[in-house]
Amino acid sequence: MNTPKSCPGWEMFKSLSSFECNCPQCGKVIEIFSDEFDKPRSCPKCKQPIDFSKVQRSMVGKSA
């Protein structure tokens, strides 16, 4: 049996960037990845929907 040298499937995620923003309703810091900007999300604290096109994002990290 061969052991993979990396996690299978990692290549499709290697260009993702992560960002943080604050929930506009309650202020909770939320992390979001660059492939999630167009998907509906709700704040885990107050459960209100978040429109990521209207919040200020700060860059947290980027995959190599």
Legacy VTK file of the C-alpha trace (Angstrom):
# vtk DataFile Version 3.0
C-alpha trace
ASCII
DATASET POLYDATA
POINTS 64 float
0.000 0.000 0.000
1.328 3.446 -0.928
1.078 6.339 1.505
0.151 9.629 -0.184
2.672 12.451 0.200
-0.138 14.976 0.663
-3.794 15.035 1.575
-5.903 13.770 -1.351
-7.897 16.599 -2.896
-5.738 19.411 -1.484
-5.006 20.838 -4.923
-8.537 22.174 -5.415
-8.257 24.152 -2.151
-4.669 25.417 -2.354
-5.606 28.819 -3.807
-8.205 29.688 -1.149
-7.796 32.802 0.971
-9.388 33.308 4.350
-10.886 36.561 5.588
-12.468 37.832 8.766
-15.414 40.177 9.081
-17.742 41.282 11.830
-21.414 40.422 11.809
-23.260 43.679 11.073
-25.937 42.757 13.639
-24.020 41.526 16.719
-20.344 42.183 15.891
-19.153 38.578 16.162
-15.936 37.950 14.219
-16.605 35.454 11.424
-14.035 33.685 9.258
-14.940 33.089 5.631
-13.026 31.503 2.777
-12.808 33.040 -0.689
-14.966 30.302 -2.243
-17.861 31.093 0.144
-18.512 34.757 -0.766
-21.456 33.911 -3.023
-23.027 31.334 -0.688
-25.683 32.289 1.874
-24.384 32.263 5.450
-25.789 33.221 8.816
-24.003 34.439 11.919
-23.397 31.529 14.311
-24.201 33.803 17.278
-27.311 35.827 16.320
-28.423 33.649 13.360
-28.988 36.688 11.108
-28.118 36.332 7.404
-24.852 38.003 6.353
-24.326 39.686 3.001
-20.563 39.397 2.490
-20.674 41.913 -0.362
-21.597 44.611 2.184
-19.229 43.862 5.089
-15.659 45.036 5.509
-13.252 42.119 5.251
-9.718 41.831 6.521
-7.234 39.331 5.061
-6.270 36.654 7.553
-4.307 34.131 5.555
-3.642 32.692 2.167
-2.738 29.161 1.220
0.558 28.662 -0.532
LINES 1 65
64 0 1 2 3 4 5 6 7 8 9 10 11 12 13 14 15 16 17 18 19 20 21 22 23 24 25 26 27 28 29 30 31 32 33 34 35 36 37 38 39 40 41 42 43 44 45 46 47 48 49 50 51 52 53 54 55 56 57 58 59 60 61 62 63
